[in-house]
Amino acid sequence: MSGPHLDGAVHVARMRLALAQAHQAAAAGEVPVGAVVYSGGKLTGRAWNQTRTLNDPTAHAEMIAITQAAAATGDWRLTDSILYVTKEPCPMCAGAIVLARIPLVVWGMTDPLRGGAVSRFPILQSGELNHRAEVMSGVLEEECTALIKDFFRKRRMENKNSDDFP
């Protein structure tokens, strides 16, 4: 797997694709998280959060992109893959990353309150599990963070201006 050894510009370009997915999520009223998976250097999965759209609590960008990558490669073991995601994966998604044996996860913004990769729940680095993933954080961090903050700022304003807001 050549992930950590790729030129930094490659990681940035791929994160831009994940950000484009996150913008789709925001446009659909979803929490703006996007993810892409590259397997063997080829794009094999791309998705945005769709929990509201699909009425499915598991429809996180990472989960959908991992499912697409497994289908595209014909193998549930994604041992030659890199997952790019705009926000640190939650515990559920981190568990899927471990199960899929993804060797490298690259993200934009860290989630110190709910992050399941390394910050709050260090699932990707746990010696108790059968796989550990390398991580690279902070790729396009400012853009990823701004998108999330703007989304929730707008949502708070909408709630404040609605008749339902106490």
N, C-alpha and C positions, 0 to 999 in steps of 0.2 A: 504494500500500500504506500503510495507516494504522497499522501495528504499533507503531513506536516512539512514536507520538503518542497511543496509547490511554492512558486513565486507568490509573494503577498498580493500582487495585483490580481492573481487568479482568485484568491479567496475573496477579495473585494468585489470583483465582477460577479461571482456567484452569489455573494450576499445581496448584491443589488437585485438579482432575480428573486431572492427571498423577500426583499423589501417590496418588490412589485406585487407579489402575492399578498403581502400584508396590507397594501393599499386596496386590493380587491376586497379583503375582509372588512376594512373600514367602510368602504362604499356600500357593503351589504349590511352594515350595522353590527358586524361581529367585532370582537376584540381583535385589533389589527396585529395578528401574528402570521407570518408566512414562513414556509420551509421549502427547501429543495434538497434532493438527494442526487449525488453523482456516484455512479458505480462504474468502476473501470474507466473513469474519465468522461463518461457520458451521462447526460441528464436522464435520470430514470424515474424521478418523482418530483412533483411540485404541487403545493396545496396551500390553502389559507384556512384559518379557523372557520368552522362551519357548524358549531354547536347549535346555534339558534336556527340556522337555515335548514339543517337536517333533523332538528329536534333530537340530538344525540349528544350526550355528555362526553362521549369519547371522540368526537369529530374534531380533534385538535389538528392543527396543520401538520405537526410531526407524524401523528398516527396515520393520516391519510397519505402523506408523502412516502412513508415507510411501506405502507401497503402497496402503493403503486410501484415502488422500486422492487419489491419482492416479486410482483407480477411480471414486471419488465425483465428481470434477470432470471426468472424461473427458479428462484431459490429464496427461502426465508432467511438464510444466513447471508447477510450483506457485509461480508468480511473484506470486500474491496470497495467500500463505500465511504462517502463523507456526507454527513448531514449538516446543512446550513440552516439556521433558524434565527429569526430576528430577536427572540427573547429566550433566555435560559429555559430549558424544558422543565415542566412540572414533574412531580414524582411518577405519574402515570406514564408520561412520555419517556422519561428516563428509564423506566422499567422496560418499555418496548425497545428502546435503544440497546439495552443490555441483552434482551432476548434475541434481537436481530444480529447481535455481534458486530455492530457498527464500530469501527476502530477510532474514528475521529468525529467529534461534534464541534462545529464552529458556530458561535452565536454573537449577536450584537450586544444587547443589554442583559446584564445580570439581574436576577430577581432575588434580592436578599431575604424577602419575606416568604416566598413560596417556591423558590427554585429547588428543583429536585435533582439537578445534575451535580453541583458541588457546593453551592452556598448555604442553603438551609438544610437540605437533605442530600448528603453526598453519595447518591446512588451510583453515579458513574465511576466513582473511585473506590467503592466498597470492596474490601477484601473478602467479604462474606459471600459475594456473588461469583458466578463462574466466568464473568467477563468484566473487564474494565476498559473504558474508552478514554482516549486522550481528549483534551478539550483545548479550544482556542477561543478566548472570549474577547470582546471589545472591538470586533470588526464592524465598522460603520456604527459604532455605539451611539454617537450623538443623533444620527438620523433615526435609528431604531427607537431610542428613548423618546425623542420628540414626537414621533408618530403615536406612541402609546399615551404619552401625557396629553397630547392634543385631543385624542379620542375621548379620554376620560374627563377632561375639562369640558368638552362640548356636551358630553352626557350629563354631567352635573348641572350645567346651565339649562339643558332641556328639562331635567327633572325639577329644577328650581322654578322654572316658568310654567310647569304643568299644573293643572287643577288638582292632581293627585298628591302633589308635594305638600307635606304638613307645614 
